[in-house]
Amino acid sequence: MNRVRKADGSFRAKRKDTKIKTIEKKYGVDLGVRSDMHLGTYLKKNGYSSLSKMLES
């Protein structure tokens, strides 16, 4: 993964209005939902607190 880190070493939060197609392309995953769904909607619907937590599972 090539996520941007903040000065304290933690990952910068990904915007919740990012389209799923962008996440699928960047991280090489198929989330099995419409490509125009927002990341925030997907995370909430599937019980993830962040993109990092989703990618870990």
C-alpha positions as CSV (number, residue, x, y, z in Angstrom):
1,M,0.0,0.0,0.0
2,N,1.2,3.5,-0.7
3,R,-0.9,5.5,1.8
4,V,0.3,8.9,2.9
5,R,1.5,9.1,6.5
6,K,1.2,12.1,8.8
7,A,4.2,13.4,10.8
8,D,3.3,11.2,13.7
9,G,3.4,8.1,11.6
10,S,-0.3,7.4,11.4
11,F,-2.1,7.3,8.0
12,R,-3.9,10.4,6.7
13,A,-7.7,9.8,6.6
14,K,-9.1,9.1,3.1
15,R,-12.0,11.3,2.2
16,K,-15.3,9.6,2.7
17,D,-16.7,11.0,-0.7
18,T,-14.0,9.1,-2.6
19,K,-15.6,6.8,-5.2
20,I,-15.3,3.0,-4.8
21,K,-13.9,2.7,-8.3
22,T,-10.9,4.8,-7.2
23,I,-10.3,2.5,-4.2
24,E,-10.6,-0.6,-6.3
25,K,-8.2,0.7,-8.9
26,K,-5.6,2.0,-6.5
27,Y,-5.5,-1.0,-4.1
28,G,-6.3,-3.8,-6.7
29,V,-9.4,-5.0,-4.9
30,D,-12.9,-5.9,-6.0
31,L,-15.4,-4.8,-3.4
32,G,-18.4,-6.1,-5.3
33,V,-20.5,-2.9,-5.2
34,R,-21.3,-0.2,-7.6
35,S,-18.3,1.8,-8.7
36,D,-20.0,5.1,-8.0
37,M,-20.7,4.4,-4.3
38,H,-18.9,6.6,-1.9
39,L,-16.2,5.2,0.4
40,G,-18.0,6.5,3.5
41,T,-21.2,4.7,2.6
42,Y,-19.4,1.4,1.9
43,L,-17.5,1.6,5.2
44,K,-20.7,2.4,7.2
45,K,-22.7,-0.3,5.5
46,N,-20.0,-3.0,6.2
47,G,-19.1,-1.9,9.7
48,Y,-15.6,-0.6,9.1
49,S,-14.2,2.4,11.0
50,S,-11.7,3.3,8.3
51,L,-10.2,2.4,4.9
52,S,-7.1,0.9,6.8
53,K,-9.3,-1.4,8.8
54,M,-11.1,-2.5,5.7
55,L,-7.9,-3.3,3.8
56,E,-6.6,-5.2,6.8
57,S,-9.4,-7.7,6.7
